[in-house]
Amino acid sequence: MGSEALLSLDGITAGYGRAALVLRGLSVTVNAGEVVCLVGPNGAGKSTVLRVASGLLAPRSGTVVLAGEDVTGRSPQDLLGRGMAHVLQGHSVFREMTVGENVRLGGYTVRDPVRLRARIEAVKELFPVVGERWDSVAGLLSGGQQKQVEFARALMLEPRVVLLDEPSMGLDPKTTATVFDQIDLMRRTGVAVLLVEQNARRALEMADVGCVLDLGRVHLSGPARELAADPRLGALYLGGAAAGNGGS
Ligand SMILES: Nc1ncnc2c1ncn2[C@@H]1O[C@H](COP(=O)(O)OP(=O)(O)OP(=O)(O)O)[C@@H](O)[C@H]1O
């Protein structure tokens, strides 16, 4: 679906403080209605790619283009307002607040009450558990349910690009499948999804395009299912979370 490039990172170099560069000429493009999955060993720089895309880390060189506009170096708030949503690794729901309060936080800049109500209804439809547990304290939900609350919160502003950092982390296989189904639903709404996953095999089964990061750049890329079958993918993990045993 859709061939409109919504997010393009081009020739990105980036790093932290005086330490060696983490990204060294990285380029990746995500089209509307497409899931692009970044895989690679621990420390390869996958989360760093998402941080550069969402404005949390300014690149040293290279460009970030969102829906045709050069947004390199813009703040996370600015990028959020332009349609970039970043769901961080781990759990980021406010555990003491209700599901409804968490979701409403994602729409705090929506001034029009009619639009706000419409967005709430839209995310409840996409993630039924959000509606069912609206008044529950978020910390009482299971890990997978909390992840769906995070997704709902991220979609409140109708983002064009969603960055997902290891959404299956800590989830059992059944819940992981549910979360991946939800990512598929996001894709069907026309959102461009840039996904980081350790669970390479499962993620590549669902993604459209796969990119293997190594030494700070995209080392291998292509149609996700072809990449999943590429023996070089396993070799790059060097006995770590190899594609063949990363699935669960
Ligand atoms: N805030 C930070 N300050 C300094 N160095 C950092 C910071 N965050 C990450 N790094 C370093 O940058 C490199 C890439 O980290 P990053 O988290 O992007 O990798 P990753 O591929 O997402 O790893 P993982 O699969 O383990 O989550 C690592 O060497 C890491 O130590």
The ligand as a Gaussian input file, in Angstrom:
#p B3LYP/6-31G(d) Opt

LIG

0 1
 N       22.260000       7.989000      26.287000
 C       23.385000       7.421000      25.856000
 N       24.585000       7.934000      26.180000
 C       25.736000       7.371000      25.748000
 N       25.794000       6.286000      24.959000
 C       24.637000       5.739000      24.585000
 C       23.364000       6.275000      24.997000
 N       22.384000       5.508000      24.461000
 C       23.006000       4.553000      23.740000
 N       24.349000       4.684000      23.804000
 C       25.340000       3.824000      23.126000
 O       25.045000       3.846000      21.744000
 C       25.228000       2.545000      21.167000
 C       23.943000       2.129000      20.450000
 O       22.877000       2.031000      21.389000
 P       21.384000       1.761000      20.950000
 O       20.554000       1.743000      22.193000
 O       20.998000       2.660000      19.856000
 O       21.520000       0.277000      20.359000
 P       20.407000      -0.808000      20.021000
 O       20.774000      -1.409000      18.711000
 O       19.051000      -0.207000      20.150000
 O       20.670000      -1.850000      21.184000
 P       19.687000      -2.864000      21.963000
 O       19.278000      -3.897000      20.980000
 O       20.602000      -3.433000      23.023000
 O       18.549000      -2.056000      22.526000
 C       25.650000       1.629000      22.321000
 O       27.046000       1.489000      22.272000
 C       25.225000       2.387000      23.560000
 O       26.075000       2.110000      24.624000

